[in-house]
Amino acid sequence: MQTVTKEWLQTIDTLKEVPAGQLQWWIDNSRVYELEEQDYLFRTGEPANGTHVILDGRIHMFLNQSNGTRTIGFSEAKDITGYLPFSRGLVSTVNGQVVEKLTVMTYPIERMKELINGHFELTQALVHIMTSRVRNFTALQQQNEKMMALGKLSAGLAHELNNPAAAIVRGSVSLRKHLQLSPETFKKVMEIKVTPGDVDKVNNKMFQVLGRKDLPVLTLMQKTAMEEKFADCLENLSVENSQEISENFVEYGFTCDDMDEFAGIISRQYLSPILNWINNNLVTEKMVDDIQESSQRIEKLVNSIKNFTHMDRGADKVFTDIHSGIKNTLTMLEYKFKRGNVTLQENYDLKLPPVKAFVGELNQVWTNLIDNALDAMEVNKNGILQIQTSREKDNVIISISDNGPGIPKEIKDSIFDPFFTTKEIGKGTGLGLDVVNRIVEQHNGRIQVNSVPGKTSFIICFPING
């Protein structure tokens, strides 16, 4: 068992300049004791009982999560932990469990005023430890929150990227098979004998139909009924593959009247191969469109990821369009809108000038607030998320509102406290709104919360010019 003396305490870097008399007073008014392995020096949620100087042994500091624990760090001989002068944390926010038999000196929290009032150098040294701890913890906190944000997005991104990628693979396979069937159709077309004038008429009619705008949106029953009617028209004209052709032609806006016009241009014996040739081209175009749309979806997601993380920017404030960051965040969280059946209402002031900001940090703000709003609306089974931007003199105002159940009055004042969360274990760290608040303050701004049942709004205001 390590014996604690004023000389031993002075071997701790932060205490070496503290007068020996103050250190002896500290020893005389503290309790030295031992804890065995698996014992707890402190537990999450329990009141802090004092300042601990580790004399010998080791403790593991961690947080409980649904799938296990998350290590915060370790404390060992000559480390000082627990409550420190002027700290606002009166309750332990982490667990401290002994992993090697522990000898510890604890100064009781109820006598902290006596230490502060009568022992300036000792207080100064302990405050220095606290500020270093806050600085290190803040860096860890920011890193953990960034990892949490990535965790929130990764599953959705994998899903969002997988869907268009799988569609491209399916489309390319189908296109290859489809093209392998084209020679037979092409052979029949080549056997047709028509004048150049008739070819122009067929071509003009086809592009006239394809150029139609604002096609009606049909229900499944309406589409099925139209396809059956269209197939009957084709069968009356002795067109082969009438059922397959009708499905594609109806989708592109062809009507029975259009078929009658084609029949007036083309000899009946050539009508079937020409319409099958047109259908063949429409199928090819549709497959190419599907592949292109899926490719563009992947490109959009990749660009959103790059813009969201701002991987090509430095750490300084830059002038940026805040709408771009918000929209990139919405793209990243699109899967949660679909999953939660949430409607998005956007009301942006497009006349807003670029604002001077840390772009990556602001994206964390949008991610946390929007993600929290989506989580809050889960109980609705559907929801409405409203995002609005506006200008107030030299400031930009961003409002993010949801129609969830609201924030209870009794916890409203605590929502920005570190580690405060109403989510179940594993879903939240309680760091999100604390990080939001610090980032807004970093931008010389403020954040306001208005909440009643059915509507919660987070309103952010910060200077345009930083």
N, C-alpha and C positions, 0 to 999 in steps of 0.2 A: 504494500500500500504506500503510495507516494505521500510523503509528509509535505504539507504546504507551509512555506515560510515567505517572508517578504522578499528574501533574496531570490527564491525560486520564481516568484511572481515577476520580478524584474527581468527575468530571462525571456519573458514574453515581449515581443517587439513593441506593442502598443502601450505597455505598462512600464517600460524601462525608465521613463522620465518622471514617473509619479513618485512623490516623496515617500520614503520608507515608512514614515509615521502613518500616512493615510492607508498604505497597503496593510500595515499591521492592524489598524482599526477595522479594515474590511475583513481580515481574517477572523478577528475576535468577534465580529458580529455576524459571521456566516456559519453555516453548518456543513461539516465534512462527513460524507457517508458513502457507502458502497451499494452498487446495484449489480445483480447477477445477469447473465445472458438471458435474453428474451424479456427482461423487465423493460418498462417504459419510463423514460425521464420526463416525457410530456406526450400528450395525445391530442389529436385534432379535436377542437371544440371545447377542450377543458380550459379553465382559467389559468393564465400564466402565474407561476408561483414565485419566480425570482430570476436572478442572474446566475447562470451556471458557468463555472470554470472547470473544464475537464482536466483532472490531475493525471489520470491514467485510464487506459481502455479506449473504447470506440463505440460510437452510436451511429445508427443508420437513420437518416431523415427521409421520409417518404410520404406520398399521398395515396390514399386508397382509391382504386378505380374498379369498375365492374369486372374487368378482366384481369385483375391482379393489383399490382402497386406500381407507382411511378417514383423512381428514386430522385430525390432533390439533392442529396449529397451526404457526406459523412463528416462527423466531428470527432476529433481525437485529442490527445494530450496537448495542452496549452491553447486550445480553442476556447473561446468565450461565446456562449449562446444563451438563449432564453430572453427574458425581458431586459431591455436596456433603457437608460434614462431618456425621458421625453418621447418614448415610443407610444404610439396610439394603439398598438396591438395588445389588448388585455386578454385575448383568447388565443390559444395555440392554433396555428393554421396548418401545421404539419405534425406528423408523428415522429418521435425520437425514441427508437428502440435500441437497447444495448445488444451489440454483437460481440464485444469482448468485455469481460468483467470491468466494471466502471467504478472509478473513484472520482467523486465530484464535490466541489465546494459551491454551495448555493447561498446567495445573499437574498433574503426575503423581500418580495415586492412591496409589502406593506411598510417597509422602512426606507423606501427609495427617496422620499423627500428629505430625510435626514442625511443621506449620502449627498444629494444634490446641493443642499443648503450649506453643508459644512466641509466639503472636500472637492474643491474646484478642479484640481489637476486629475483626480481619479474620474470625476464626472466627464471632464473633457476627453480623456482617453476612451472611456466607454462610449461616448457619443461618436467619437471617430470610428469605433468598431461598428456602431449602428449605421453610420452613413456609408461606410464601405460595404456593409451587408446589403443595404438598400440598393446601392449602385450595382452590385453583383447580381442581386436578386432581380432587379429591373431588367438587366440584360438577359438573364435566364427566362424571365417572364415573357419578354418580347419574343424570344426565340421559340418558347413553348407555344405562345399564341399563334405565331406564324405557322408552326407545325400543325396546330389544331385547325387553322384555316385551310391548310393544304389537305388535312385529313377530311374536312367537311366536303372538299371539292373533288377529291381523287376518285371516290366511288362513282360519283355522277359523271365525271369526265370519262372514266373508263367505259361507262354505259353509253354515253353520248358519242364517243369515238367508235365504239364497237358497232353500233347500229349502222352508220353510213359505210363503214369499212366492210361489214358483212354484205350490205346492199351492193357495193361495188363488185365484190366477188361473185355474188349471185347474178348480177346483171351481166358481167363479162362472160360468165359461163353460158347464160341464156342467149346472149348475143352471138357467141360463137356457134351454138347449135342452130340458131335461127339463120345465120348466114350460110351454114352448110346446106340448108333446105332451099336457098334462093335460086340455085341454078335451074331447077325444074320450072319454077315460075318464070324465070328469065327466058327459058327456051320457048315457052308458050307465047310470051310477048313477042319474041323475035319472029314468030310465024305469022303474026298479024300483018295484014296488008291494009294500011290506011294512008290517006293523003296527008301531006304536011299540014294542010289547013285543019284537018280533023284532030291531028296531034296538038295543035295550038289551042283548039277549042277545049279538048280534054284537060290540057295543062292549065288553061285560064280558069276553067270551072273548078278544078281541084284547089288552086291557090285562092280562089274566091271564097270557097268554104273554109279553108284553113285560116283565112284572114279574118274570120268573124270574131268580133270581140264580145265581151260580157255574156258568155254562154250561161244559161240558167243553171243554178246549182240544184241537182236532182237528188231526191231521197233514193234509197235503195229500191223501194217498190216502184217509184216512177221510172228509174233507170231500167229495171227489169222489164217493165211493161213496154217501154220504148224499144228495147232490144228485140223483144218478141215481135212487135209490129214491124220493125225494120227487117227482121229475118224473113217475115212473110213476104215483104216487098221484093227482097232479093230472090226468094224461091220462085215467085211469080215471073221473075226475069231469067230464071234458069241459071242463077249464079251459084257456082260451087262454093263450099265452105261458108255458107250463108250465116251460120250461127257465130262462127269466129269473127267474120267480117263485121257483123252487126255490133258486137261488143266494142270494137275499136272505132267504127264509124260514128256510132252514137256519142262516144266520148269526145270525138273531134267535132261534133256539131252537124254531121251529115243528116239529111232527112230523106223521106221517101220521094219528095218532090225533086230533090237533087238526083236521085237514081233515075227518075223518069227523064230528066234532062240529059243525063249520060246516055240513056237508051235512045234518045233522039239524035245523039251525035254519032254513036258507035253502032255498028252493025250488031244484031243480036248474037251472032256466033262469036264475036270478039269481046262482048261485054264482060263475060265471066273472067277471062284471063287478065283483062285490063284492071277490073276492080280488085282482083286478087293481087295484082302487081302493086296497085295503090296501097292496099292493105299491108302488103309486105314492107313497103317503105315507111308506112305509119308506125308499124311495130318496131322497125329499126330505129326510127327517130325517137320513139318513146323510150326505148332501152337506153339510147345515148343520153337522152334528157335525164333519166333516172341516175345514170352513172355520173353525169355532170353535176347534178344537184347534190348527190352524196359527196362528191369530191369537194364541192364548194363548202359544204357543211363542215368537212374536216378542216379545210383551209381557214374557215371562220373561227373554229374552235382553237386551232393552233395560234392564229393571230391574237385571239382573245387571251390565251395563256401568256403569250409573250408580252402583250400590253399590260396585262394584269400584274405580272411579276416585275415588269419594267427592267428586264434583265440587261438591257443595253443602255441604261442610264446610270449616272453617278448618284452620289448620296445627297447632293445639294438640292435646294428648292429650285424648281423650274416653273415657267408659265405653262399651264396645261388647261385643256378643255375638261371641266369636271364631268360633263355629260359622257365623254368617252370612257372615263373610268367607271362610271355608274353602269353604262351599257355593257362594258366588258364583264363586270361583275354579274350582271343579270344573265349574260350568256353562260357564264360558268355555273350559275345556279339554276339554269333552265329546267334541269331534271326535277328539282324540288317543286317548281311551279306545276309541272305535269303531275307529279306524284300526289301533291296536295290539292289538285283541282283549284288552283289559285289564279284569279284574273288580275292582270297588271294594268294599272291606269297611270299613264305618264303625262305630266304637265310641265314641260320644260320651257324656261325663258331662253329662247335661242339667241337673244341679243346679249346674253352675258359675255363679258370679255374673258380671256384666259385668266386664270387665277394662279398666284405664285404659291406652290405647295410642294411637299414631299409626296410625290405621286404614289409610290408604293405604300406609304403609310395610310394615305387616304383610301386606297383600295381595301386596306384592312378595316377601315371604318365602315365602308359600304357593305363589305362581306359580313361583318358581325351584326350590323343592324338589320340587314335584309334577311340573313339567316335566322336571327332571333324572331323576326316578324313571321317568317314562314313556319317556324316551330310553334309559335303562339297560336297560329290559325289552324293547326292540325285538328283541334277539337271540333272545328266548324265543319269538317269534311269538304268544305269549299271556303274560299276567302277572297278578299279584295285587298291588294297591296297598292297603295298610292304613293307615288314619288313626285315631288314638286320642287322646282328650283325658281328662285327669284332674286332680285337685287334690292338692297336697302341701303341707300347712299353708297358708301365705299365698301360694303360688305356683301357677301353672297349668302343666301339662305337656302338650305336644303332640308326638306321635310320628308320623312319616311313614315307612313302611317299604315296600320293594319286594323282589321275589324275583328280581332281576337277578343278574348274575354276581359282584357285590361289587366293593369298591375294593381294588386291590392294596396290600399292606403298604408297599411302597417309595414310594408316592405319597400315602398317607393323611395324612401330616403336612403335605402341600403344598396340599391341596385348597382351603384358605381363602386362599391367597396370591393377590394381584392378578395377573390375566392368566394364571393357571395353568388350563389346560383340557386335557382328553383328547379333546375333540371335534375333528372334522375342521375345516379352515379354512372359515370362513363360517357354521358352525353355532353357535359359541360364542365369546364374548369373553374368557372367563376371569374375568369380573367378578361373575357371579351369586352364587357362594358367599361371595365377599369382601363383597358388598353385604348378603347374608343375615347374616353375622357382625356387621357394623357395626350393622345395624338391631337385632339381638338385644341387642348391647351398649348401644345407645341406650335400650333398654327395661330396662336394669340386669339383663339376663338372661345366660344361657349356652347354648351349643349343644354337644351331644355326638354323636359319630358311632360307631356300632357296625356293623362290616361283616365278614361271612364270605361265602364263595360261597353264593349262594342267598338271602341276606337282608342288606339294608343298611337301617339305621334312623338317621334324624336326629331327635334328641330335643331339644326346645327347652323351656327353663324360664325363666319371668320372673314378677315379682311381680304379683299381681292389682291392687294399688293403685298400680302404676307406680313 
